[in-house]
Amino acid sequence: MKLKELTTINQLADFLSGAQSVAFTVVDNKDACYRWIQGELAKFSYMTLSKSDKGVVIQYLMKISGYSRQQITRLIKQYKTRGRLRRRQRTVAGFKTKYTEQDIGLLAEMDKRHETPCGQVIKKLCERANTVFGEDEYANLSEISVSHLYNLRKTSVYVGKRRHFEKTKSKPSTIGERRKPQPNQQPGYIHIDTVHQGDLDKKKGVYHINAVDEETQYEIVCTVEKISERYLIPVLEAMLEAFPFVIKGFHADNGSEYINRHVVKLLEKLRIELTKSRARQSNDNALVESKNGFVIRKIFGYDHIQQRWAPLINEFNMNYLNDYLNYHRPCFLLKQNGIKKGKR
């Protein structure tokens, strides 16, 4: 059976339920589809049908045309008011271009002469070219907003005349919390820093890892060949185990040797809180940095030490140096005494 042979509402209902097989082709031309819908509405006398029969016709039109129910409803409304369907194409006038290709070309030349400064500078240069030097071709660019100036730099016309490359901008790391540690007079909040043992003939020296507890001043020093995760992670594990108390906080500066996913994974496994120094707050990690000068530099000096000696130096640190620093070397601890009127 073909679509032309469907003449009753019952036949349409059987077709929609799948009880009656019908061969048909989908009309891809919109004008032809509008004419077909108009013919079907007239053939079934849609205006005289009951509400339930109208629903069957609507489902039939939706299935054949592929239109949504809202679109079919709009077409039926048009058929009801005008008696026919007519496809109307709306042509919207586009926005008038204010800045022409000539203006974009002048902008590219201005950027080239001044090596692409910021938008505020280019705007002021265009204003001076127009008002001070009397170059009328810059009259349009002299009134441009700074934000839209950057839009013109992204256009294909500008890119075709001049390409500008910027250096890769670093993305701020979201690892760790920027704040000063708060030990509350409890041990287990350590400050950590790296001390490099000089360069010689473009070859790096060993790296000393210095960790100091904020409350007890307990200090552990380790030495590694390089500060990559291959060398650093095993040493950090041994360092954290060497402290005679549970480590609760781990504070470092913003160096990538500590602010990375490998260190975070280690600290999360041990349930240790990671904090990092704040911007323009040099005292956040001043404790361990002062120890770098008074301990590391006094013992190892400033001369270059080859990386191949790192395992031997680290063995010396773990067997002798750390015991000397914590149990034999005098260390002054700050003690606050209460004074009248709230002063200390």
C-alpha positions as CSV (number, residue, x, y, z in Angstrom):
1,M,0.0,0.0,0.0
2,K,1.1,3.6,-0.7
3,L,0.4,6.8,1.1
4,K,-2.1,7.9,-1.6
5,E,-4.2,4.8,-0.7
6,L,-4.6,5.9,2.9
7,T,-8.0,7.6,2.9
8,T,-9.6,7.0,6.3
9,I,-8.6,7.7,9.9
10,N,-8.7,3.9,10.7
11,Q,-6.1,3.2,8.0
12,L,-3.9,6.0,9.5
13,A,-4.3,4.4,12.9
14,D,-3.3,0.9,11.6
15,F,-0.3,2.5,9.8
16,L,0.9,4.2,13.0
17,S,0.6,1.1,15.0
18,G,2.5,-1.0,12.5
19,A,-0.4,-3.3,11.6
20,Q,-0.5,-1.9,8.0
21,S,2.7,-1.7,5.9
22,V,2.9,1.3,3.7
23,A,5.7,2.2,1.2
24,F,6.7,5.9,1.2
25,T,9.6,8.2,0.6
26,V,10.6,11.1,2.8
27,V,10.4,14.5,1.0
28,D,13.6,16.4,1.5
29,N,12.4,19.6,-0.3
30,K,10.8,21.9,2.2
31,D,8.5,23.6,-0.3
32,A,7.3,20.1,-1.5
33,C,6.8,19.0,2.1
34,Y,4.6,22.1,2.8
35,R,2.5,21.3,-0.2
36,W,2.1,17.7,0.8
37,I,1.0,18.6,4.4
38,Q,-1.6,21.1,2.9
39,G,-2.9,18.3,0.6
40,E,-3.2,15.8,3.5
41,L,-5.0,18.3,5.7
42,A,-7.5,19.0,2.9
43,K,-7.9,15.3,2.0
44,F,-8.9,14.2,5.5
45,S,-11.0,17.4,6.2
46,Y,-8.9,18.2,9.3
47,M,-11.1,21.1,10.4
48,T,-14.2,18.8,10.7
49,L,-12.5,16.0,12.6
50,S,-13.0,15.1,16.2
51,K,-10.3,15.8,18.8
52,S,-9.1,12.2,18.8
53,D,-9.0,11.9,15.0
54,K,-7.1,15.2,14.8
55,G,-4.5,13.6,17.1
56,V,-4.1,10.6,14.7
57,V,-3.6,13.0,11.7
58,I,-1.0,15.0,13.6
59,Q,1.0,11.8,14.5
60,Y,0.7,10.8,10.9
61,L,2.1,14.1,9.6
62,M,4.9,14.0,12.2
63,K,6.0,10.6,11.1
64,I,6.1,11.3,7.4
65,S,7.5,14.8,7.5
66,G,9.9,14.4,10.4
67,Y,8.7,17.7,11.9
68,S,8.2,18.2,15.6
69,R,4.7,18.5,17.1
70,Q,5.3,22.2,17.7
71,Q,6.1,22.7,14.0
72,I,3.1,20.7,12.8
73,T,0.9,22.7,15.2
74,R,2.2,26.0,13.8
75,L,1.5,24.8,10.2
76,I,-2.0,23.7,11.1
77,K,-2.7,27.1,12.6
78,Q,-1.5,28.8,9.5
79,Y,-3.7,26.5,7.4
80,K,-6.7,27.3,9.6
81,T,-6.2,31.1,9.3
82,R,-5.1,31.4,5.7
83,G,-6.5,28.2,4.1
84,R,-3.1,27.3,2.7
85,L,0.5,26.8,3.7
86,R,3.3,29.1,2.4
87,R,6.9,28.8,3.4
88,R,8.4,32.2,4.3
89,Q,12.1,32.6,4.4
90,R,13.3,35.5,6.6
91,T,16.4,37.3,5.5
92,V,18.0,39.2,8.4
93,A,20.2,42.1,7.5
94,G,23.7,41.6,9.0
95,F,25.5,44.1,11.2
96,K,27.3,46.8,9.3
97,T,31.0,46.4,9.5
98,K,32.5,49.4,11.3
99,Y,36.2,48.4,10.9
100,T,37.1,47.5,7.4
101,E,40.0,45.4,6.1
102,Q,41.9,48.7,5.5
103,D,41.6,49.5,9.2
104,I,42.7,46.0,10.2
105,G,45.7,46.4,7.9
106,L,46.6,49.8,9.5
107,L,46.4,48.1,12.9
108,A,48.7,45.3,11.8
109,E,51.3,47.8,10.5
110,M,51.1,49.8,13.7
111,D,51.7,46.6,15.8
112,K,54.6,45.7,13.6
113,R,56.3,49.1,14.0
114,H,55.9,49.0,17.8
115,E,56.4,45.2,18.4
116,T,52.8,44.6,19.5
117,P,52.4,46.5,22.7
118,C,49.3,46.3,24.9
119,G,45.9,47.5,23.6
120,Q,46.0,50.8,25.5
121,V,49.3,51.8,23.9
122,I,48.1,51.0,20.4
123,K,44.8,53.0,20.9
124,K,46.8,56.0,22.1
125,L,49.1,55.7,19.1
126,C,46.2,55.7,16.7
127,E,44.7,58.7,18.4
128,R,48.0,60.6,18.1
129,A,48.3,59.6,14.4
130,N,44.9,61.1,13.7
131,T,44.9,64.2,15.9
132,V,48.6,65.2,16.2
133,F,50.0,64.1,12.8
134,G,46.8,64.5,10.8
135,E,46.6,61.0,9.3
136,D,42.9,60.8,8.5
137,E,43.1,57.0,7.8
138,Y,43.4,56.4,11.5
139,A,40.2,58.3,12.4
140,N,38.2,55.1,12.6
141,L,40.8,53.3,14.8
142,S,41.2,56.2,17.1
143,E,37.7,55.6,18.4
144,I,38.0,51.8,18.9
145,S,37.7,50.3,22.3
146,V,40.6,48.4,23.8
147,S,38.7,45.2,24.1
148,H,37.5,45.2,20.5
149,L,41.1,45.9,19.4
150,Y,42.1,42.5,20.7
151,N,39.2,41.0,18.7
152,L,40.5,42.5,15.5
153,R,43.9,41.0,16.2
154,K,42.2,37.5,16.1
155,T,40.6,38.1,12.6
156,S,41.8,36.2,9.6
157,V,42.6,39.5,7.9
158,Y,45.0,40.5,10.7
159,V,46.6,37.0,10.9
160,G,47.1,37.0,7.1
161,K,49.0,40.3,7.3
162,R,50.9,39.6,10.6
163,R,51.4,36.7,12.9
164,H,52.3,37.3,16.6
165,F,53.7,34.6,18.8
166,E,53.7,34.8,22.6
167,K,55.7,32.8,25.0
168,T,53.9,30.0,26.8
169,K,52.4,31.3,30.0
170,S,52.8,29.2,33.1
171,K,49.7,28.0,34.8
172,P,49.5,28.4,38.5
173,S,49.5,25.1,40.4
174,T,46.5,24.2,42.5
175,I,48.5,21.7,44.5
176,G,48.8,22.5,48.2
177,E,47.2,25.3,50.2
178,R,48.9,28.8,50.4
179,R,49.1,29.6,54.1
180,K,51.5,29.6,57.0
181,P,51.6,26.4,59.0
182,Q,49.8,26.5,62.4
183,P,51.5,23.9,64.7
184,N,49.7,25.2,67.9
185,Q,52.8,24.3,70.0
186,Q,52.7,20.7,68.7
187,P,55.6,18.8,67.0
188,G,55.1,17.3,63.6
189,Y,54.9,20.4,61.3
190,I,58.1,20.4,59.3
191,H,59.5,23.0,56.9
192,I,61.5,21.7,53.9
193,D,63.9,23.2,51.4
194,T,66.5,22.3,48.8
195,V,70.1,23.5,48.8
196,H,72.1,23.1,45.6
197,Q,75.8,22.4,45.9
198,G,77.0,24.5,43.0
199,D,77.8,24.1,39.3
200,L,81.1,23.4,37.6
201,D,81.7,23.2,33.9
202,K,77.9,23.2,33.3
203,K,77.5,20.1,35.5
204,K,75.2,20.2,38.4
205,G,76.3,19.3,41.9
206,V,74.5,17.3,44.6
207,Y,71.3,18.5,46.3
208,H,70.8,18.7,50.1
209,I,67.3,18.2,51.4
210,N,66.8,20.1,54.7
211,A,63.8,19.5,56.9
212,V,63.2,21.2,60.2
213,D,60.3,20.8,62.7
214,E,58.9,24.2,63.6
215,E,58.2,23.5,67.3
216,T,61.1,21.3,68.4
217,Q,63.7,22.4,65.8
218,Y,64.4,18.8,65.1
219,E,66.3,18.7,61.8
220,I,66.9,16.0,59.2
221,V,69.4,16.4,56.3
222,C,69.5,14.2,53.3
223,T,71.5,14.4,50.0
224,V,70.4,13.2,46.5
225,E,72.0,13.3,43.1
226,K,69.0,15.0,41.4
227,I,65.7,16.4,42.5
228,S,63.6,14.3,40.1
229,E,61.0,11.9,41.6
230,R,63.2,8.9,40.9
231,Y,65.8,10.2,43.5
232,L,63.6,12.4,45.7
233,I,60.6,10.2,46.6
234,P,62.7,7.4,48.3
235,V,64.7,10.0,50.3
236,L,61.5,11.8,51.4
237,E,60.1,8.5,52.7
238,A,63.2,7.8,54.7
239,M,63.3,11.4,56.0
240,L,59.7,11.3,57.2
241,E,60.4,8.0,59.0
242,A,63.6,9.5,60.7
243,F,61.6,12.0,62.7
244,P,60.8,10.7,66.2
245,F,57.2,11.9,66.1
246,V,54.3,11.7,63.7
247,I,54.5,14.2,60.9
248,K,51.2,16.2,60.5
249,G,52.2,19.1,58.2
250,F,54.6,19.5,55.3
251,H,55.4,23.1,54.3
252,A,57.6,24.0,51.3
253,D,58.1,26.9,49.0
254,N,56.6,26.9,45.5
255,G,59.4,24.8,43.9
256,S,58.3,22.1,41.5
257,E,60.4,19.5,43.3
258,Y,57.8,19.4,46.1
259,I,54.7,20.8,44.5
260,N,53.9,17.9,42.2
261,R,51.6,14.9,42.0
262,H,54.3,12.4,43.1
263,V,54.9,14.2,46.4
264,V,51.1,14.7,46.9
265,K,50.5,11.0,46.4
266,L,53.1,10.2,49.1
267,L,51.8,12.7,51.6
268,E,48.2,11.7,51.0
269,K,49.1,8.1,51.7
270,L,50.6,9.2,55.1
271,R,47.8,11.6,55.8
272,I,50.1,14.6,55.9
273,E,48.9,18.1,55.1
274,L,50.7,20.0,52.3
275,T,51.0,23.8,52.5
276,K,53.1,26.2,50.5
277,S,54.5,29.7,51.0
278,R,52.3,32.7,50.2
279,A,53.3,35.4,47.7
280,R,55.3,38.3,49.2
281,Q,55.4,36.5,52.6
282,S,59.1,35.6,52.9
283,N,58.8,34.6,56.6
284,D,56.6,31.6,55.8
285,N,59.6,29.3,55.1
286,A,62.2,31.4,56.8
287,L,63.0,28.8,59.5
288,V,64.4,26.2,57.2
289,E,66.1,28.9,55.0
290,S,68.0,30.2,58.0
291,K,69.1,26.6,58.8
292,N,70.4,26.3,55.2
293,G,72.9,29.0,56.0
294,F,73.8,28.2,59.6
295,V,73.9,24.4,59.1
296,I,74.2,23.2,55.5
297,R,76.6,25.9,54.2
298,K,78.8,25.8,57.4
299,I,79.2,22.0,57.1
300,F,79.4,21.5,53.3
301,G,80.5,24.9,52.2
302,Y,79.8,26.5,48.8
303,D,82.2,24.5,46.5
304,H,81.0,22.1,43.9
305,I,80.5,18.5,44.9
306,Q,80.0,16.0,42.1
307,Q,76.7,14.1,41.9
308,R,78.4,10.7,42.1
309,W,79.2,11.4,45.8
310,A,75.6,11.8,46.8
311,P,75.0,8.3,48.1
312,L,78.2,8.5,50.3
313,I,77.2,11.9,51.6
314,N,73.7,10.8,52.4
315,E,75.1,7.8,54.3
316,F,77.2,10.2,56.3
317,N,74.1,12.4,57.0
318,M,71.9,9.5,58.3
319,N,74.7,7.9,60.4
320,Y,76.4,10.9,61.9
321,L,75.3,14.4,60.9
322,N,71.6,14.1,61.9
323,D,72.5,12.7,65.4
324,Y,75.0,15.5,65.9
325,L,72.5,18.2,64.8
326,N,69.7,17.0,67.1
327,Y,71.6,15.7,70.2
328,H,75.0,17.4,70.4
329,R,74.9,20.7,68.6
330,P,73.5,23.5,70.8
331,C,70.4,25.1,69.4
332,F,68.6,28.1,70.9
333,L,64.8,27.9,71.2
334,L,62.6,30.9,71.5
335,K,60.6,31.1,74.7
336,Q,58.0,33.8,75.3
337,N,57.4,35.2,78.8
338,G,54.2,36.9,79.7
339,I,54.6,40.6,80.7
340,K,52.1,43.0,82.2
341,K,49.6,44.9,80.0
342,G,49.5,42.0,77.5
343,K,53.0,42.5,76.2
344,R,55.5,39.6,75.7
